[in-house]
């Protein structure tokens, strides 16, 4: 690079670094904590309600997961979940509602490309790797647990 181009590049890098917005880390963490906690409170509410109705703890847990995924998918479908996520960040990604959002969001976005090459092909673009590594890891851990059980 010529000296003039190098000076321009350095100046550009300096200006872009100075004008880059600084994240408000503490505020973002507090927002994520509060919203994530509220999502978990909603799940606890449903869990306690199902237990009150006489369900076993295992059945109540299953139904809570179903209801929370449905709520996450519904809020994504009507455009509310994205607004909550822009405010709360990771507070909406970590709970199971974030999983529903990661499936429904690409499905909505690519629906216009058709049901096969759009909706079906792109629906798991975000959640697919999570599922693959989650299932793969659980198989490996299960095999290790099985082998340890045989040895001991």
MODELLER restraints for C-alpha pairs under 7 A, 6 or more apart:
rsr = mdl.restraints
at = mdl.atoms
rsr.add(forms.Gaussian(group=physical.xy_distance, feature=features.Distance(at['CA:28:A'], at['CA:88:A']), mean=6.85, stdev=0.5))
rsr.add(forms.Gaussian(group=physical.xy_distance, feature=features.Distance(at['CA:31:A'], at['CA:87:A']), mean=6.96, stdev=0.5))
rsr.add(forms.Gaussian(group=physical.xy_distance, feature=features.Distance(at['CA:31:A'], at['CA:88:A']), mean=5.00, stdev=0.5))
rsr.add(forms.Gaussian(group=physical.xy_distance, feature=features.Distance(at['CA:32:A'], at['CA:88:A']), mean=4.47, stdev=0.5))
rsr.add(forms.Gaussian(group=physical.xy_distance, feature=features.Distance(at['CA:32:A'], at['CA:89:A']), mean=5.82, stdev=0.5))
rsr.add(forms.Gaussian(group=physical.xy_distance, feature=features.Distance(at['CA:32:A'], at['CA:90:A']), mean=5.74, stdev=0.5))
rsr.add(forms.Gaussian(group=physical.xy_distance, feature=features.Distance(at['CA:32:A'], at['CA:91:A']), mean=3.85, stdev=0.5))
rsr.add(forms.Gaussian(group=physical.xy_distance, feature=features.Distance(at['CA:33:A'], at['CA:91:A']), mean=5.93, stdev=0.5))
rsr.add(forms.Gaussian(group=physical.xy_distance, feature=features.Distance(at['CA:35:A'], at['CA:88:A']), mean=6.05, stdev=0.5))
rsr.add(forms.Gaussian(group=physical.xy_distance, feature=features.Distance(at['CA:35:A'], at['CA:91:A']), mean=5.66, stdev=0.5))
rsr.add(forms.Gaussian(group=physical.xy_distance, feature=features.Distance(at['CA:35:A'], at['CA:92:A']), mean=6.98, stdev=0.5))
rsr.add(forms.Gaussian(group=physical.xy_distance, feature=features.Distance(at['CA:36:A'], at['CA:91:A']), mean=4.13, stdev=0.5))
rsr.add(forms.Gaussian(group=physical.xy_distance, feature=features.Distance(at['CA:36:A'], at['CA:92:A']), mean=5.80, stdev=0.5))
rsr.add(forms.Gaussian(group=physical.xy_distance, feature=features.Distance(at['CA:43:A'], at['CA:64:A']), mean=6.18, stdev=0.5))
rsr.add(forms.Gaussian(group=physical.xy_distance, feature=features.Distance(at['CA:43:A'], at['CA:68:A']), mean=6.77, stdev=0.5))
rsr.add(forms.Gaussian(group=physical.xy_distance, feature=features.Distance(at['CA:46:A'], at['CA:64:A']), mean=6.04, stdev=0.5))
rsr.add(forms.Gaussian(group=physical.xy_distance, feature=features.Distance(at['CA:47:A'], at['CA:60:A']), mean=5.72, stdev=0.5))
rsr.add(forms.Gaussian(group=physical.xy_distance, feature=features.Distance(at['CA:47:A'], at['CA:61:A']), mean=6.51, stdev=0.5))
rsr.add(forms.Gaussian(group=physical.xy_distance, feature=features.Distance(at['CA:47:A'], at['CA:64:A']), mean=5.91, stdev=0.5))
rsr.add(forms.Gaussian(group=physical.xy_distance, feature=features.Distance(at['CA:50:A'], at['CA:60:A']), mean=5.40, stdev=0.5))
rsr.add(forms.Gaussian(group=physical.xy_distance, feature=features.Distance(at['CA:51:A'], at['CA:57:A']), mean=6.63, stdev=0.5))
rsr.add(forms.Gaussian(group=physical.xy_distance, feature=features.Distance(at['CA:51:A'], at['CA:60:A']), mean=6.20, stdev=0.5))
rsr.add(forms.Gaussian(group=physical.xy_distance, feature=features.Distance(at['CA:68:A'], at['CA:96:A']), mean=6.80, stdev=0.5))
rsr.add(forms.Gaussian(group=physical.xy_distance, feature=features.Distance(at['CA:68:A'], at['CA:97:A']), mean=5.84, stdev=0.5))
rsr.add(forms.Gaussian(group=physical.xy_distance, feature=features.Distance(at['CA:69:A'], at['CA:96:A']), mean=6.32, stdev=0.5))
rsr.add(forms.Gaussian(group=physical.xy_distance, feature=features.Distance(at['CA:69:A'], at['CA:97:A']), mean=5.21, stdev=0.5))
rsr.add(forms.Gaussian(group=physical.xy_distance, feature=features.Distance(at['CA:69:A'], at['CA:100:A']), mean=5.27, stdev=0.5))
rsr.add(forms.Gaussian(group=physical.xy_distance, feature=features.Distance(at['CA:72:A'], at['CA:97:A']), mean=4.44, stdev=0.5))
rsr.add(forms.Gaussian(group=physical.xy_distance, feature=features.Distance(at['CA:72:A'], at['CA:98:A']), mean=6.85, stdev=0.5))
rsr.add(forms.Gaussian(group=physical.xy_distance, feature=features.Distance(at['CA:72:A'], at['CA:100:A']), mean=5.44, stdev=0.5))
rsr.add(forms.Gaussian(group=physical.xy_distance, feature=features.Distance(at['CA:72:A'], at['CA:101:A']), mean=5.93, stdev=0.5))
rsr.add(forms.Gaussian(group=physical.xy_distance, feature=features.Distance(at['CA:73:A'], at['CA:100:A']), mean=5.20, stdev=0.5))
rsr.add(forms.Gaussian(group=physical.xy_distance, feature=features.Distance(at['CA:73:A'], at['CA:101:A']), mean=5.75, stdev=0.5))
rsr.add(forms.Gaussian(group=physical.xy_distance, feature=features.Distance(at['CA:73:A'], at['CA:104:A']), mean=6.01, stdev=0.5))
rsr.add(forms.Gaussian(group=physical.xy_distance, feature=features.Distance(at['CA:75:A'], at['CA:81:A']), mean=4.98, stdev=0.5))
rsr.add(forms.Gaussian(group=physical.xy_distance, feature=features.Distance(at['CA:76:A'], at['CA:82:A']), mean=6.61, stdev=0.5))
rsr.add(forms.Gaussian(group=physical.xy_distance, feature=features.Distance(at['CA:76:A'], at['CA:101:A']), mean=5.86, stdev=0.5))
rsr.add(forms.Gaussian(group=physical.xy_distance, feature=features.Distance(at['CA:76:A'], at['CA:104:A']), mean=6.74, stdev=0.5))
rsr.add(forms.Gaussian(group=physical.xy_distance, feature=features.Distance(at['CA:76:A'], at['CA:105:A']), mean=6.58, stdev=0.5))
rsr.add(forms.Gaussian(group=physical.xy_distance, feature=features.Distance(at['CA:85:A'], at['CA:92:A']), mean=5.62, stdev=0.5))
rsr.add(forms.Gaussian(group=physical.xy_distance, feature=features.Distance(at['CA:92:A'], at['CA:98:A']), mean=5.60, stdev=0.5))
rsr.add(forms.Gaussian(group=physical.xy_distance, feature=features.Distance(at['CA:99:A'], at['CA:127:A']), mean=6.92, stdev=0.5))
rsr.add(forms.Gaussian(group=physical.xy_distance, feature=features.Distance(at['CA:102:A'], at['CA:126:A']), mean=5.83, stdev=0.5))
rsr.add(forms.Gaussian(group=physical.xy_distance, feature=features.Distance(at['CA:102:A'], at['CA:127:A']), mean=5.80, stdev=0.5))
rsr.add(forms.Gaussian(group=physical.xy_distance, feature=features.Distance(at['CA:103:A'], at['CA:123:A']), mean=5.59, stdev=0.5))
rsr.add(forms.Gaussian(group=physical.xy_distance, feature=features.Distance(at['CA:103:A'], at['CA:124:A']), mean=5.87, stdev=0.5))
rsr.add(forms.Gaussian(group=physical.xy_distance, feature=features.Distance(at['CA:103:A'], at['CA:127:A']), mean=6.18, stdev=0.5))
rsr.add(forms.Gaussian(group=physical.xy_distance, feature=features.Distance(at['CA:104:A'], at['CA:123:A']), mean=6.96, stdev=0.5))
rsr.add(forms.Gaussian(group=physical.xy_distance, feature=features.Distance(at['CA:106:A'], at['CA:122:A']), mean=6.20, stdev=0.5))
rsr.add(forms.Gaussian(group=physical.xy_distance, feature=features.Distance(at['CA:106:A'], at['CA:123:A']), mean=5.25, stdev=0.5))
rsr.add(forms.Gaussian(group=physical.xy_distance, feature=features.Distance(at['CA:107:A'], at['CA:119:A']), mean=4.89, stdev=0.5))
rsr.add(forms.Gaussian(group=physical.xy_distance, feature=features.Distance(at['CA:107:A'], at['CA:122:A']), mean=6.52, stdev=0.5))
rsr.add(forms.Gaussian(group=physical.xy_distance, feature=features.Distance(at['CA:107:A'], at['CA:123:A']), mean=4.69, stdev=0.5))
rsr.add(forms.Gaussian(group=physical.xy_distance, feature=features.Distance(at['CA:110:A'], at['CA:118:A']), mean=4.70, stdev=0.5))
rsr.add(forms.Gaussian(group=physical.xy_distance, feature=features.Distance(at['CA:110:A'], at['CA:119:A']), mean=5.45, stdev=0.5))
rsr.add(forms.Gaussian(group=physical.xy_distance, feature=features.Distance(at['CA:110:A'], at['CA:122:A']), mean=6.65, stdev=0.5))
rsr.add(forms.Gaussian(group=physical.xy_distance, feature=features.Distance(at['CA:111:A'], at['CA:118:A']), mean=5.32, stdev=0.5))
rsr.add(forms.Gaussian(group=physical.xy_distance, feature=features.Distance(at['CA:111:A'], at['CA:119:A']), mean=4.81, stdev=0.5))
rsr.add(forms.Gaussian(group=physical.xy_distance, feature=features.Distance(at['CA:112:A'], at['CA:118:A']), mean=6.80, stdev=0.5))
